[in-house]
Amino acid sequence: RDQPRSRGLGDVYKRQEKGISKVEIFPNPFSENIFVTFSLSEKSSIEIELVTVDGQIIFNSVSKKSQGQHSIEISDLKNLPQGIYFFKIKTGNNFIIKKIVK
């Protein structure tokens, strides 16, 4: 089900029946690097994006991950201007978008 969110810096939008859960992004606000942890209920191909408020894709990665807990680091973000960004993690038709601040 689609579940719009509007609390603080949590989930902005979520469409999730199964697949991705326990998505945590830190630090938030960030300065140079972002660390992301998440859990997958099954082996999946995942797509991760970091996007500006006007839709420009800053970072994109597609990879296959096994079932279980995972962590990734997105680095070299020190030259990004301060502002609001959106982090999207997607597998199949399921996705979670979180707002992050620099």
C-alpha positions as CSV (number, residue, x, y, z in Angstrom):
1,R,0.0,0.0,0.0
2,D,1.0,3.5,-0.7
3,Q,1.6,5.4,2.6
4,P,2.4,9.1,2.4
5,R,4.4,10.4,5.3
6,S,5.0,13.9,6.6
7,R,6.8,13.7,9.9
8,G,10.2,15.3,10.5
9,L,13.0,13.6,8.6
10,G,11.5,10.1,8.5
11,D,9.9,8.3,5.5
12,V,8.6,10.7,3.0
13,Y,6.8,8.1,0.9
14,K,6.6,4.4,1.2
15,R,5.2,1.7,-1.1
16,Q,6.0,-1.6,0.5
17,E,4.3,-5.0,0.7
18,K,7.4,-7.0,1.2
19,G,11.0,-6.6,0.4
20,I,12.7,-3.7,2.1
21,S,12.5,-2.8,5.7
22,K,14.4,-1.3,8.6
23,V,16.0,1.5,6.4
24,E,18.2,3.8,8.5
25,I,20.2,6.7,7.1
26,F,22.9,8.4,9.2
27,P,24.1,11.0,9.9
28,N,21.2,13.2,9.1
29,P,22.1,16.0,8.5
30,F,25.2,14.8,6.7
31,S,28.3,16.5,5.6
32,E,30.6,14.2,3.5
33,N,29.3,10.6,3.7
34,I,25.9,8.8,4.2
35,F,25.7,5.4,5.8
36,V,22.6,3.3,5.0
37,T,21.4,0.1,6.7
38,F,18.4,-1.9,5.5
39,S,17.0,-5.4,5.6
40,L,15.7,-7.5,2.7
41,S,13.1,-10.2,3.1
42,E,14.4,-12.1,0.1
43,K,17.2,-12.0,-2.4
44,S,16.6,-9.0,-4.6
45,S,18.0,-6.6,-7.1
46,I,18.0,-3.2,-5.5
47,E,18.4,0.3,-6.9
48,I,19.6,3.2,-4.7
49,E,19.3,6.9,-5.6
50,L,20.2,10.2,-4.0
51,V,18.1,12.9,-5.7
52,T,17.8,16.7,-5.4
53,V,14.5,18.4,-4.7
54,D,14.2,19.2,-8.4
55,G,14.8,15.6,-9.4
56,Q,18.5,15.6,-10.4
57,I,20.1,12.2,-9.6
58,I,23.3,12.7,-7.6
59,F,24.0,9.1,-7.0
60,N,22.6,5.8,-8.5
61,S,23.6,2.2,-7.9
62,V,22.0,-1.1,-8.9
63,S,23.1,-4.3,-7.3
64,K,21.9,-7.8,-6.2
65,K,21.7,-8.4,-2.5
66,S,20.9,-11.6,-0.5
67,Q,18.2,-11.9,2.1
68,G,19.1,-10.2,5.4
69,Q,20.8,-7.1,6.8
70,H,22.9,-4.9,4.6
71,S,24.9,-1.6,4.9
72,I,26.3,0.7,2.3
73,E,28.2,4.0,2.3
74,I,27.7,6.8,-0.2
75,S,30.9,9.0,0.0
76,D,32.4,12.1,-1.6
77,L,29.4,14.3,-1.0
78,K,31.2,17.2,0.6
79,N,30.9,19.3,-2.6
80,L,27.1,19.1,-2.7
81,P,25.4,22.3,-1.7
82,Q,23.5,22.5,1.6
83,G,19.8,21.7,1.2
84,I,17.3,18.9,1.2
85,Y,17.8,15.6,-0.7
86,F,15.8,12.5,-1.1
87,F,17.2,9.0,-0.7
88,K,15.3,6.2,-2.6
89,I,15.8,2.5,-2.2
90,K,13.8,0.3,-4.6
91,T,13.3,-3.4,-5.2
92,G,10.8,-4.5,-7.8
93,N,7.6,-2.4,-7.2
94,N,8.5,-1.7,-3.6
95,F,10.3,1.4,-2.5
96,I,11.1,3.7,0.4
97,I,12.0,7.4,0.0
98,K,13.5,9.3,2.9
99,K,14.3,13.0,3.2
100,I,17.9,13.9,4.3
101,V,19.5,17.2,4.9
102,K,23.0,18.6,4.2
